[in-house]
Amino acid sequence: MYLTVAETADYLNVSTADIHRLIREKQIRTVSDGENILIYKEQFNLFIKELEKYKKELQDYLNEPIPEDIDIKDED
C-alpha cells in the first residue's frame, strides 16, 4: 500500500516537514506517479516494531522498584 506524504506523516505521527527532510536525505524510498510522491507503507514495519520494543523496555525499566539502600556503615 502506498501513502502520500501527509498520510505517511499521520501514520508515523511526525510532521510533513520531517517526512520531506527524510526524503531529501534519502532515508525514505519514494515513487512518483507524476503528480504525487508516494511512499511504500511496509518499509516502516521494522521502525515501528523497534519503536514499540523500545517503549516496552523503557516502561519495564520505569516500573522496576527501586532497591533498598544497603547501609554499609552498620557492618562491624
MDTraj code that builds the backbone (N, CA, C; nanometers):
import mdtraj as md
import numpy as np

residues = "MET TYR LEU THR VAL ALA GLU THR ALA ASP TYR LEU ASN VAL SER THR ALA ASP ILE HIS ARG LEU ILE ARG GLU LYS GLN ILE ARG THR VAL SER ASP GLY GLU ASN ILE LEU ILE TYR LYS GLU GLN PHE ASN LEU PHE ILE LYS GLU LEU GLU LYS TYR LYS LYS GLU LEU GLN ASP TYR LEU ASN GLU PRO ILE PRO GLU ASP ILE ASP ILE LYS ASP GLU ASP".split()
xyz = np.array([
    [0.0847, -0.1170, 0.0000],
    [0.0000, 0.0000, 0.0000],
    [0.0897, 0.1239, 0.0000],
    [0.0554, 0.2186, -0.0821],
    [0.1318, 0.3424, -0.0925],
    [0.0572, 0.4556, -0.0243],
    [0.1328, 0.5449, 0.0406],
    [0.0765, 0.6589, 0.1116],
    [0.1330, 0.7883, 0.0545],
    [0.0574, 0.8946, 0.0687],
    [0.1086, 1.0262, 0.0327],
    [0.1968, 1.0759, 0.1478],
    [0.2601, 1.1897, 0.1282],
    [0.3455, 1.2459, 0.2330],
    [0.2636, 1.2766, 0.3580],
    [0.1460, 1.3359, 0.3414],
    [0.0609, 1.3700, 0.4557],
    [0.0132, 1.2441, 0.5288],
    [-0.0264, 1.1425, 0.4532],
    [-0.0710, 1.0175, 0.5150],
    [0.0432, 0.9494, 0.5891],
    [0.1631, 0.9565, 0.5333],
    [0.2803, 0.8976, 0.5987],
    [0.3101, 0.9708, 0.7286],
    [0.2994, 1.1026, 0.7267],
    [0.3227, 1.1810, 0.8480],
    [0.2223, 1.1429, 0.9569],
    [0.0967, 1.1254, 0.9190],
    [-0.0043, 1.0821, 1.0158],
    [0.0249, 0.9411, 1.0659],
    [0.0643, 0.8530, 0.9772],
    [0.0926, 0.7139, 1.0124],
    [0.2083, 0.7038, 1.1117],
    [0.3126, 0.7845, 1.0913],
    [0.4304, 0.7803, 1.1783],
    [0.4228, 0.8805, 1.2934],
    [0.3168, 0.9625, 1.2953],
    [0.2963, 1.0627, 1.3987],
    [0.4117, 1.1636, 1.4034],
    [0.4508, 1.2121, 1.2858],
    [0.5528, 1.3168, 1.2715],
    [0.4982, 1.4236, 1.1777],
    [0.5716, 1.5317, 1.1636],
    [0.5252, 1.6392, 1.0755],
    [0.5598, 1.6087, 0.9301],
    [0.4904, 1.6747, 0.8394],
    [0.5204, 1.6565, 0.6973],
    [0.6588, 1.7113, 0.6648],
    [0.7035, 1.8126, 0.7387],
    [0.8389, 1.8661, 0.7181],
    [0.9438, 1.7587, 0.7490],
    [0.9191, 1.6792, 0.8523],
    [1.0116, 1.5692, 0.8846],
    [1.0148, 1.4662, 0.7720],
    [0.8996, 1.4362, 0.7149],
    [0.8937, 1.3400, 0.6049],
    [0.9701, 1.3931, 0.4841],
    [0.9496, 1.5203, 0.4515],
    [1.0227, 1.5803, 0.3387],
    [1.1736, 1.5790, 0.3638],
    [1.2138, 1.6053, 0.4876],
    [1.3565, 1.6022, 0.5221],
    [1.4125, 1.4616, 0.5039],
    [1.3393, 1.3614, 0.5496],
    [1.3848, 1.2226, 0.5352],
    [1.3925, 1.1817, 0.3884],
    [1.3029, 1.2327, 0.3073],
    [1.3069, 1.2052, 0.1636],
    [1.4308, 1.2693, 0.1018],
    [1.4578, 1.3952, 0.1374],
    [1.5773, 1.4641, 0.0849],
    [1.7053, 1.3917, 0.1266],
    [1.7070, 1.3385, 0.2492],
    [1.8240, 1.2678, 0.2993],
    [1.8296, 1.1227, 0.2501],
    [1.7324, 1.0860, 0.1671],
    [1.7223, 0.9518, 0.1085],
    [1.7131, 0.8418, 0.2149],
    [1.6449, 0.8727, 0.3244],
    [1.6201, 0.7736, 0.4275],
    [1.4845, 0.7063, 0.4084],
    [1.4023, 0.7647, 0.3213],
    [1.2733, 0.7060, 0.2858],
    [1.2720, 0.6887, 0.1350],
    [1.2370, 0.5674, 0.0919],
    [1.2251, 0.5410, -0.0519],
    [1.0893, 0.5903, -0.0999],
    [1.0879, 0.6511, -0.2168],
    [0.9638, 0.7059, -0.2719],
    [0.9453, 0.6629, -0.4163],
    [0.8209, 0.6789, -0.4615],
    [0.7838, 0.6561, -0.6006],
    [0.6993, 0.7757, -0.6412],
    [0.7145, 0.8209, -0.7632],
    [0.6359, 0.9341, -0.8108],
    [0.5439, 0.8879, -0.9225],
    [0.4186, 0.9318, -0.9172],
    [0.3238, 0.8991, -1.0236],
    [0.3074, 1.0165, -1.1202],
    [0.3978, 1.1116, -1.1130],
    [0.3915, 1.2287, -1.1989],
    [0.3442, 1.3513, -1.1242],
    [0.2435, 1.3349, -1.0392],
    [0.1897, 1.4464, -0.9625],
    [0.2246, 1.4362, -0.8148],
    [0.2154, 1.3167, -0.7621],
    [0.2316, 1.2954, -0.6185],
    [0.3558, 1.2123, -0.5885],
    [0.4086, 1.2352, -0.4687],
    [0.5143, 1.1493, -0.4167],
    [0.4451, 1.0418, -0.3342],
    [0.4710, 0.9173, -0.3672],
    [0.4099, 0.8061, -0.2949],
    [0.5176, 0.7305, -0.2185],
    [0.4800, 0.6841, -0.1004],
    [0.5735, 0.6165, -0.0107],
    [0.5147, 0.4815, 0.0251],
    [0.5975, 0.3767, 0.0091],
    [0.5531, 0.2413, 0.0388],
    [0.5443, 0.2225, 0.1907],
    [0.4273, 0.1899, 0.2386],
    [0.3987, 0.1830, 0.3815],
    [0.4787, 0.0743, 0.4526],
    [0.5024, -0.0380, 0.3879],
    [0.5655, -0.1526, 0.4521],
    [0.7115, -0.1290, 0.4904],
    [0.7753, -0.0251, 0.4357],
    [0.9149, -0.0005, 0.4702],
    [0.9304, 0.0494, 0.6140],
    [0.8206, 0.0846, 0.6792],
    [0.8265, 0.1342, 0.8161],
    [0.7965, 0.0264, 0.9204],
    [0.7704, -0.0968, 0.8780],
    [0.7353, -0.2019, 0.9732],
    [0.8451, -0.2256, 1.0760],
    [0.9700, -0.2348, 1.0324],
    [1.0799, -0.2575, 1.1251],
    [1.0941, -0.1392, 1.2200],
    [1.0824, -0.0169, 1.1684],
    [1.0923, 0.1030, 1.2520],
    [0.9862, 0.1008, 1.3613],
    [0.8632, 0.0708, 1.3255],
    [0.7534, 0.0701, 1.4222],
    [0.7721, -0.0426, 1.5231],
    [0.8170, -0.1577, 1.4761],
    [0.8408, -0.2717, 1.5651],
    [0.9499, -0.2378, 1.6676],
    [1.0597, -0.1779, 1.6227],
    [1.1681, -0.1412, 1.7129],
    [1.1246, -0.0302, 1.8091],
    [1.0431, 0.0636, 1.7617],
    [0.9936, 0.1701, 1.8482],
    [0.9052, 0.1131, 1.9587],
    [0.8184, 0.0188, 1.9272],
    [0.7334, -0.0439, 2.0274],
    [0.8173, -0.1231, 2.1271],
    [0.9208, -0.1911, 2.0783],
    [1.0112, -0.2661, 2.1662],
    [1.0820, -0.1711, 2.2631],
    [1.1296, -0.0574, 2.2107],
    [1.1968, 0.0413, 2.2952],
    [1.1016, 0.0967, 2.4008],
    [0.9779, 0.1270, 2.3621],
    [0.8799, 0.1803, 2.4573],
    [0.8512, 0.0795, 2.5671],
    [0.8408, -0.0493, 2.5315],
    [0.8158, -0.1534, 2.6310],
    [0.9327, -0.1652, 2.7269],
    [1.0556, -0.1645, 2.6744],
    [1.1738, -0.1737, 2.7607],
    [1.1824, -0.0540, 2.8547],
    [1.1512, 0.0644, 2.8052],
    [1.1537, 0.1833, 2.8882],
    [1.0486, 0.1739, 2.9975],
    [0.9293, 0.1292, 2.9622],
    [0.8230, 0.1164, 3.0622],
    [0.8592, 0.0120, 3.1665],
    [0.9190, -0.1000, 3.1258],
    [0.9633, -0.2012, 3.2214],
    [1.0679, -0.1445, 3.3164],
    [1.1595, -0.0658, 3.2624],
    [1.2631, -0.0033, 3.3453],
    [1.2012, 0.0933, 3.4455],
    [1.1058, 0.1736, 3.4005],
    [1.0429, 0.2704, 3.4894],
    [0.9550, 0.2048, 3.5953],
    [0.9021, 0.0867, 3.5654],
    [0.8171, 0.0159, 3.6612],
    [0.8967, -0.0675, 3.7606],
    [1.0257, -0.0836, 3.7374],
    [1.1086, -0.1637, 3.8268],
    [1.1228, -0.0903, 3.9604],
    [1.0998, -0.1612, 4.0708],
    [1.1092, -0.0928, 4.2009],
    [1.2538, -0.0541, 4.2331],
    [1.2654, 0.0528, 4.3072],
    [1.3976, 0.0992, 4.3490],
    [1.4431, 0.0112, 4.4651],
    [1.5622, -0.0470, 4.4541],
    [1.6080, -0.1338, 4.5637],
    [1.6378, -0.0521, 4.6894],
    [1.6231, -0.1179, 4.8032],
    [1.6522, -0.0509, 4.9291],
    [1.8030, -0.0294, 4.9401],
    [1.8395, 0.0799, 5.0033],
    [1.9809, 0.1083, 5.0237],
    [2.0376, 0.0141, 5.1280],
    [2.1546, -0.0351, 5.1008],
    [2.2239, -0.1178, 5.1971],
    [2.3099, -0.0239, 5.2819],
    [2.2875, -0.0289, 5.4102],
    [2.3624, 0.0594, 5.4985],
    [2.4953, -0.0064, 5.5317],
    [2.5977, 0.0341, 5.4614],
    [2.7307, -0.0264, 5.4768],
    [2.7927, 0.0105, 5.6100],
    [2.7568, 0.1212, 5.6683],
    [2.8176, 0.1687, 5.7920],
    [2.7879, 0.0758, 5.9091],
    [2.6782, 0.0009, 5.9039],
    [2.6418, -0.0850, 6.0177],
    [2.7177, -0.2164, 6.0200],
    [2.7988, -0.2428, 5.9207],
    [2.8742, -0.3680, 5.9193],
    [2.9929, -0.3561, 6.0124],
    [2.9959, -0.4389, 6.1131],
    [3.1081, -0.4398, 6.2068],
    [3.1727, -0.5740, 6.2112],
])
top = md.Topology()
chain = top.add_chain()
for i, resn in enumerate(residues, 1):
    res = top.add_residue(resn, chain, resSeq=i)
    for name in ("N", "CA", "C"):
        top.add_atom(name, md.element.get_by_symbol(name[0]), res)
traj = md.Trajectory(xyz[None], top)
